Amino acid sequence: MTQLDLTNDELLSTTRAVRKRLDFDRPVEKDVLMECMALALQAPSGSNVQGWHFLFVTDPARRKAVADVYRNLFNNVYAGSPMAASAQHADDPTMKATQERVMASAQYLADNMHRAPVLFIPCISGRVDQVTGEMANVGQASTFGSIIPAAWSFMLAARARGLGTCWTTIHLMQERAVAEILGIPYEEVTQVALVPVAYTKGTDFKPGPRRSMDGIIHFENW
Ligand SMILES: Cc1cc2nc3c(=O)[nH]c(=O)nc-3n(C[C@H](O)[C@H](O)[C@H](O)COP(=O)(O)O)c2cc1C
C-alpha cells in the first residue's frame, strides 16, 4: 500500500486521535489492515506469550450494535461525569479551549461511531479484574502491556498509510454487552479498546498540545 511521505519523527508526533476527519464514505481495504497487523505483531509481549487477538468489525449491523452501546454510555454515563475530557485540567485555564475541543470531537465520534467503515477491537487472553493485592499491578501491567504496544503499532502503521484512528475505552463499562454482540468469550478474553479506523480527510496533522516536560520527567530521584 502507498505510504505517506512522513519521517519517523513526523509519524510519531502526528498520530492523533482522529474523529471529525474520519472519511466514513471511503472503504478501507482488508489488505491495508493486514499490512498494519503484520507490523503490529512485531510488538513485545510478556514472556513472549503473544496471547493477543484482534477483531475487525465491518458488518454494518454489528457496527451499529457496538456503536449503540458506545453512544449510550457516552451520553448517559461519561459526558456529565468527572471522567469527561471537559472536566480535566480544571486548574489550568490555558487548557480550557483544548479540553472543550476534545469533548466536542468526542461527542461527534459518539454520534457517528457506527459510520466508521472498520471498528478495531484489540483483545488479550485472560482477565485481571479479579486480581487483588500485591499481584494486582504486575498482573494488570503485564496483561495490558502485552496488547497495548501492538495496538498502538497498528495505529502508527495505519497513520503511515493515510488511515486515522482513535483509541476509545468507554464501551468497556459494558464490555460484556459488546462481547455478546461479537461472540467474544468474555470469561477468557479481555477487550482493551474500541478503535474506529477510516481514511482521513486530508493527511496533514500537527503535534498536539501537551503538558511541558517540567515536573513530569524525573532523573535519578522523583
Ligand atoms: C486510555 C485512553 C482512553 C481513551 N478513551 C477515549 C474515548 O473513550 N473516547 C474518545 O473519543 N477518545 C478517547 N481517548 C482519546 C483521547 O481523548 C486522546 O488520546 C487525547 O485527547 C489526545 O488526543 P491527541 O493525540 O489528538 O492530542 C482515549 C485515549 C486513551 C489513551
The ligand as a Gaussian input file, in Angstrom:
#p B3LYP/6-31G(d) Opt

LIG

0 1
 C       -6.757000       5.125000      27.632000
 C       -7.431000       6.070000      26.657000
 C       -8.797000       6.108000      26.611000
 C       -9.442000       6.954000      25.708000
 N      -10.798000       6.905000      25.596000
 C      -11.423000       7.673000      24.687000
 C      -12.827000       7.516000      24.476000
 O      -13.482000       6.682000      25.100000
 N      -13.414000       8.300000      23.527000
 C      -12.697000       9.207000      22.777000
 O      -13.301000       9.875000      21.924000
 N      -11.364000       9.354000      22.949000
 C      -10.713000       8.609000      23.875000
 N       -9.353000       8.699000      24.009000
 C       -8.596000       9.632000      23.163000
 C       -8.051000      10.826000      23.950000
 O       -9.072000      11.762000      24.160000
 C       -6.886000      11.432000      23.153000
 O       -5.851000      10.487000      23.109000
 C       -6.358000      12.710000      23.744000
 O       -7.357000      13.703000      23.767000
 C       -5.155000      13.231000      22.967000
 O       -5.539000      13.430000      21.622000
 P       -4.486000      13.955000      20.537000
 O       -3.379000      12.954000      20.476000
 O       -5.224000      14.059000      19.245000
 O       -3.964000      15.293000      21.051000
 C       -8.686000       7.834000      24.879000
 C       -7.285000       7.768000      24.924000
 C       -6.667000       6.878000      25.786000
 C       -5.154000       6.800000      25.788000

